[in-house]
Amino acid sequence: MSRYLLFIVLILNVLPGIASSEKQSDEITLYFARHGETLLNILDHVQGWSDSPLTDEGQLIARYLGEGLKDIPFDSIYSGDSGRQRSTLKIIMQQSENTRLMPVELPGLRESFFGSYEGLRNEEMRDASARVLGLRDSQALMQEMAKENLSIKQLQNAIAAADPQGLAENYQQVKARTHDAVKFIISAGMEKHEKNILIVTSGMTIMNMVYELTNKPLAIKPLPNAAVVKITYKNGEYRVIEPGTLKYVEAGKKSLED
């Protein structure tokens, strides 16, 4: 083998390793945003794979969020495939002037599926789940969550166990599909050397996703509409920077009102 050919072979073998090392050193920041307020939200009915449109308030808060995120140079944007997630993302894109980006919808970013409780009153589902956990009622369940005595994993599994039709997703099912979605997003981001990624999804989905993402179960309380969870990824590790904040909504509201 000539020296020239040997040099080419060595370069071809070394370059993939260098590229991989460079990709691994990149830090990606993920902004997980909950969708805006919907009709079923204000009626306090269960909304998982079932869907309803954004209210006027929901559209307004999505606009505030878009304004608050305006200064962040997003490289890509994702959402689940439900109408409320899609509509929220569209408003954010328009307000933040990120219309040049092409949104990608991933079914794995859907809200948790609540089986036969879909569309029913939230209190009915929570009461049944509370009984599974040995609690008195919906109010007691919410109190335990507020005191961080009840994890999202326990709650998701209780809902699945309480569903008389056995259709609701358990924690492991939600975790599997959401983590697959995040892995896809990270892989695509590393390939393109992206820095900031916006992901519009739903409350329970975000809470399920974040619970074990950092190798340490994280207590996270129910997220308000348009709240953002900010996470960084680097060298295979995730760090939760902001576990759930409305500061982007508040900043956007102030900017537009001024």
C-alpha positions, 0 to 999 in steps of 0.5 A, spaced: 500 500 500 502 506 498 503 512 503 498 516 500 493 511 500 495 509 507 494 516 509 487 516 506 485 510 509 487 513 516 484 519 515 477 516 513 478 511 520 479 517 524 474 522 522 468 519 524 471 519 531 473 526 531 466 528 528 462 523 534 467 527 539 465 534 537 457 532 537 458 529 544 461 536 546 455 540 543 450 542 549 443 542 546 438 546 550 430 543 550 425 548 552 418 544 553 412 548 553 405 546 555 400 548 550 395 554 552 388 553 555 383 549 552 375 549 552 376 542 556 381 545 561 376 551 563 371 545 564 375 541 568 374 535 564 380 530 562 384 531 556 389 526 554 388 524 547 381 527 546 382 534 544 379 541 544 380 548 541 384 553 545 380 559 548 381 566 547 385 566 553 389 560 551 391 564 544 393 570 548 397 566 553 400 563 547 402 569 544 405 572 550 409 566 550 411 567 543 413 574 545 417 572 551 421 566 547 423 571 541 430 573 543 432 565 543 434 563 536 431 556 535 434 551 531 428 547 530 421 546 533 417 540 535 410 538 537 405 533 539 400 531 533 394 534 537 390 540 535 391 544 541 399 543 541 399 544 534 395 551 535 399 553 540 406 552 536 403 556 530 402 562 535 408 562 538 412 561 531 408 567 529 409 571 535 417 570 536 418 571 528 420 563 527 416 562 521 422 560 517 422 554 521 418 547 519 415 544 525 415 537 526 410 533 529 411 527 533 406 522 536 410 520 542 409 527 544 402 526 545 399 527 552 398 521 556 392 517 554 387 516 560 383 511 557 375 511 559 376 517 563 377 521 556 372 527 556 369 525 563 370 530 569 377 530 572 375 529 579 372 523 577 378 520 575 382 523 581 377 520 586 378 513 582 385 514 582 386 516 590 382 510 592 387 505 588 392 509 592 389 508 599 387 516 599 380 518 601 378 522 595 381 527 589 382 533 594 387 528 598 390 526 592 392 533 590 394 535 597 399 529 597 402 531 590 402 539 593 406 536 599 411 532 594 409 525 597 406 523 591 410 522 584 408 523 577 409 515 576 405 513 582 399 518 579 400 515 572 400 508 574 394 509 579 390 512 573 391 506 569 390 501 575 383 505 576 381 505 569 375 500 568 376 499 561 384 497 562 385 502 556 389 508 560 397 508 559 401 506 565 407 510 567 412 505 563 408 506 557 408 514 557 415 514 558 417 509 553 414 513 547 416 520 550 423 518 551 423 515 544 421 522 541 426 526 546 432 521 543 430 522 536 430 530 537 437 530 540 439 525 535 437 530 530 439 536 533 446 533 534 447 531 527 445 538 525 449 541 531 443 545 534 443 549 540 436 551 542 430 546 540 422 548 542 418 542 544 410 544 545 407 538 548 402 537 554 402 537 562 402 530 564 407 528 558 412 533 560 412 531 568 412 524 566 418 525 561 422 529 566 421 524 572 427 520 571 430 524 565 436 526 570 437 519 573 434 522 579 427 522 580 425 530 580 419 532 584 415 536 579 408 539 580 402 540 575 404 545 570 400 551 568 398 552 561 404 555 557 409 554 563 416 552 560 421 546 563 428 548 560 433 542 560 440 542 557 443 535 554 450 534 554 455 528 553 449 523 555 446 527 561 440 531 562 440 537 567 433 540 569 435 548 569 428 550 570 423 545 572 417 549 570 416 557 569 411 562 567 417 567 566 417 567 559 409 568 559 410 574 564 416 577 560 412 577 553 406 580 556 410 586 559 413 587 552 406 587 549 403 591 554 409 596 554 
